[in-house]
Amino acid sequence: MARVCDITGKRARTGNNVSHAKNRTKRKFYPNLQKKRFYLPEEDKWITLKVATSALRTINKNGITAVLKKARENGNVLV
């Protein structure tokens, strides 16, 4: 299962581990994903989304329906 946010589309990024001697080895930076259930009153159902914590803050601020609508317009949401 891919580690991708259902709302924002955030995914793992690559970078380097840098040692004290400046040796560089590849590593990955993963988004902080959480599995969360949301209730949609318009559709009268629960949905489970894998969202980044930054997306949770946006949902708390704007509401789940507005965020889902915008994500569907951008083509990110899978639900």
Secondary structure as UniProt FT lines:
FT   TURN            6..8
FT   STRAND          13..18
FT   TURN            20..21
FT   STRAND          24..29
FT   STRAND          33..40
FT   TURN            41..44
FT   STRAND          45..52
FT   HELIX           53..62
FT   HELIX           64..74
//
